[in-house]
Amino acid sequence: MKKAFVRRPSAEPASPAERIVTTATRLFESQGYAATGINQIIAESKTAKASFYDHYPSKELLGKEYLARYGANHLALIRTLMDRSGSPAEFIHSWVRILKRQLKLRKFYGCPMSNLRAQTADSSPLLKAAVKDLADSTIELIASYIRTANPGGLFAAQKTATLAARRIFSAYEGAIHIWQLTGDEAALDDIGFMAEQVLKSRD
């Protein structure tokens, strides 16, 4: 006896707001914020123009939402790597491995914070402030971890830990810029090397 064919309900389509953000994220990362127009986002997200403006009255507000979502994932990843690492040096090397894996999968386009800031310059105080807040949060999270781990007994003081975290973040951003300029994947390995020097420094 043949089994009756049961039609399974298809997955619910994403809400217009979710389609807009998903499409904008893909385009902002692959071709850049400045090069992405609202009309392209509307067309590729299959959203009515009126619906787009209902959810995001401006591209700037959509950019802020994109950065907020990236920031939440970015900080969550850092916390996860910290929880799984036995030392700050191990954490940094784990972070670099993630970046290189994304690069091999062609899912790495550089640092969204830096890219967005460079592409908007000072034209958007809103996005400038959002980028600064996320950068400060990243440095603060790394500083807290370093102070707790306190490798070599050098980073008990908040000021010292914050300085070390800022230098590690500088190594991260700088190495990514070198990769973008040269296309040399080995530039990402410099993050680990420079971070280890920071963690050994007594300056």
C-alpha positions in Angstrom: 0.0 0.0 0.0 1.4 3.3 -1.1 2.1 5.9 1.6 0.0 9.0 1.3 2.0 12.0 0.1 2.1 14.7 2.7 3.1 18.1 1.6 5.4 19.7 4.2 4.8 23.3 4.8 7.5 25.5 3.2 9.7 27.6 5.5 8.3 30.9 6.3 9.9 33.7 4.3 12.1 36.0 6.3 10.4 39.2 7.4 11.1 42.3 5.2 13.3 43.8 8.0 15.4 40.6 8.2 15.7 40.3 4.4 16.9 43.9 4.2 19.6 43.5 6.9 20.8 40.2 5.5 21.1 41.6 2.0 22.7 44.8 3.3 25.2 42.8 5.3 26.2 40.7 2.2 26.6 43.8 0.1 28.3 46.0 2.6 30.9 43.3 3.2 31.5 42.2 -0.4 31.4 45.5 -2.2 31.5 48.1 0.6 29.1 50.5 2.3 29.9 53.4 0.1 29.4 51.4 -3.1 26.1 50.0 -2.0 23.0 52.0 -2.9 19.5 51.7 -1.3 17.9 50.8 -4.6 20.3 47.8 -4.9 19.4 46.6 -1.4 15.7 47.0 -2.1 15.9 45.0 -5.4 18.1 42.2 -4.0 16.1 41.8 -0.8 12.9 41.7 -2.8 11.4 44.4 -0.6 9.0 47.2 -1.5 10.5 50.6 -1.3 7.8 51.8 1.1 8.5 48.8 3.3 12.3 49.5 3.3 11.7 53.1 4.5 9.3 51.9 7.1 12.0 49.8 8.7 15.1 52.0 7.9 14.3 55.6 7.1 17.9 56.1 6.0 20.9 54.1 4.8 22.8 55.5 7.8 20.4 53.8 10.2 20.7 50.5 8.3 24.5 50.9 8.5 24.2 51.3 12.3 22.0 48.1 12.5 24.5 46.2 10.4 27.4 47.3 12.7 25.4 46.5 15.8 24.7 42.9 14.6 28.3 42.5 13.6 29.5 43.8 16.9 27.3 41.4 18.9 28.7 38.5 17.0 32.2 39.8 17.1 32.2 40.3 20.9 30.5 36.9 21.4 33.2 35.2 19.3 36.0 36.8 21.3 34.4 35.8 24.6 34.0 32.2 23.3 37.7 32.0 22.3 38.8 33.5 25.6 36.7 30.9 27.5 38.4 28.1 25.5 41.9 29.4 25.7 44.4 28.8 28.5 46.3 32.1 28.1 46.1 35.4 26.2 48.6 34.2 23.7 46.6 31.1 23.0 43.5 33.3 22.6 45.2 35.5 20.0 46.4 32.5 18.0 42.9 31.0 18.0 41.5 34.4 16.8 44.0 34.4 13.9 43.1 30.8 12.9 39.4 31.9 12.7 40.4 34.9 10.4 42.5 32.6 8.2 39.7 30.0 8.0 37.2 32.8 6.9 39.8 33.9 4.3 40.1 30.5 2.8 36.3 30.2 2.7 36.2 33.6 1.0 34.2 35.0 3.8 36.7 37.5 5.1 36.7 41.1 3.8 38.7 42.8 6.4 37.5 44.5 9.6 33.9 45.8 9.2 34.6 48.5 11.8 37.6 49.8 10.0 36.0 49.4 6.5 32.9 51.3 7.6 34.9 54.1 9.3 37.1 54.5 6.2 34.2 54.6 3.8 32.2 57.2 5.7 35.1 59.3 7.0 33.5 62.1 9.0 30.3 62.3 7.0 28.3 60.4 9.5 28.7 61.3 13.2 26.2 58.5 14.0 28.3 55.7 12.4 31.6 57.3 13.6 30.3 57.1 17.2 29.0 53.5 16.7 32.4 52.4 15.4 34.2 54.0 18.2 31.9 52.4 20.8 32.5 48.9 19.3 36.3 49.5 19.1 36.3 50.7 22.7 34.3 47.6 23.8 36.7 45.3 22.0 39.7 46.9 23.7 37.9 46.8 27.1 37.0 43.1 26.7 40.6 42.2 25.8 41.9 44.3 28.7 39.6 42.6 31.2 40.8 39.2 30.0 44.5 40.2 30.2 44.1 41.6 33.6 42.4 38.4 34.9 45.0 36.1 33.3 47.8 38.5 34.1 50.6 36.7 32.3 53.9 37.3 34.0 52.3 39.3 36.7 52.6 42.4 34.5 48.9 43.4 34.0 47.2 43.7 37.3 46.5 47.4 36.9 43.7 48.4 34.7 45.8 51.1 33.0 48.5 48.6 32.1 46.0 46.0 30.9 44.2 48.6 28.8 47.4 49.8 27.2 48.4 46.2 26.3 44.9 45.5 24.9 45.0 48.6 22.8 48.4 47.6 21.4 47.0 44.1 20.6 44.0 45.6 18.9 46.4 47.9 16.9 48.3 44.7 15.8 45.0 43.2 14.7 43.9 46.2 12.7 47.4 46.9 11.3 47.9 43.3 10.1 44.5 43.2 8.4 45.4 46.5 6.6 48.7 45.0 5.4 46.8 41.9 4.1 44.3 44.2 2.3 47.2 46.2 0.8 49.4 43.2 -0.3 47.0 40.3 -0.5 49.5 38.3 1.5 47.7 35.9 3.9 50.9 35.6 6.0 50.3 39.2 7.2 47.6 37.8 9.5 50.3 35.7 11.3 51.9 39.0 12.4 49.0 39.5 14.8 50.1 36.6 16.9 53.8 37.7 16.7 53.1 41.3 17.7 50.6 40.3 20.4 53.2 38.1 22.0 55.7 40.9 22.1 53.1 43.1 23.8 52.4 40.4 26.4 56.2 40.1 27.2 56.8 43.9 27.3 57.5 45.7 30.5 57.0 49.2 28.9 
